[in-house]
Amino acid sequence: MARIVFPDAVPSAEPAVRSVPSIGGDADQSGSNFSATLLAMAGHDLRQPLQVITSAHDVLVRNLDSEEQLEKLMRADQATKRVAIILGQLVEALQMRERSGDDLHLPVPLRPILEDLTTEFAEAAQLKGITFLVTATRQVAFSHPVLLAGILRNLIRNAIDYTPPGGGVFVTSRRCGTELRIEVRDTGIGIRANTLSRNFSAFQRTNAAPTDGLGLGLFIVQRAADLLGHQVEVGSIEGRGSCFSVMVSAA
């Protein structure tokens, strides 16, 4: 496996590199249809209340004057966003499961996916004071547009979450023989070498950084990669940054 090289922002060292193993089919089938149905119902039914809460926040913020009231409203808004993130992760995990019987291999242009993700995360990166650069490409992958976008979305979201202000998140892709290598690199807190593989399990979070959600992001990444037959690799230096690579067949 090729050694992952970090950018100049990450000082040279021998990074811990892992090729992430498949999570296996037996464990994925342990959930019952009843549980999946309940999850689908929750994903559908909770969206409307969240929209109502968000709309109420927008009205209240224009009518409150005291700093204390505005501060409490801001905390409520942050809590609502955390619920929305958790709900989105749960629904996305369910979608991964439901797509296991689909035809998952199609010619997928990378440029539209990367452009959409750039638009989606540009504001979050700017508000946090992070440099966010995505290199455009005209390459075409043999994959599935929804699942591939989901993989990259979760990797970019994690990179932004775990990168402190002043750092950077960089998304690139290049041809490697018959494959495309899509990389999401950051200059964040990194991952301890002895926890690299474990972080791809459900409900695991990277180190102890405070983030929202259930710790399903990397589990979703690996689940989608398993369905597509893509290889996921990760290299990291604790305290310096991480690089997640997705190897995809070129179309």
Secondary structure, DSSP 4 states (H G I P E B T S, - for coil): -PPP---TTS-----EEEEPPP--HHHHT-S-HHHHHHHHHHHHHTHHHHHHHHHHHHHHTTT---HHHHHHHHHHHHHHHHHHHHHHHHHHHHHHHHGGGS---EEEEHHHHHHHHHHHHHHHHHHHT-EEEE-----EEEE-HHHHHHHHHHHHHHHHHTS-TT-EEEEEEEEETTEEEEEEEE-S----GGGTTGGGSTT--STT---SS-S-HHHHHHHHHHHHT-EEEEEEETTTEEEEEEEEEB-
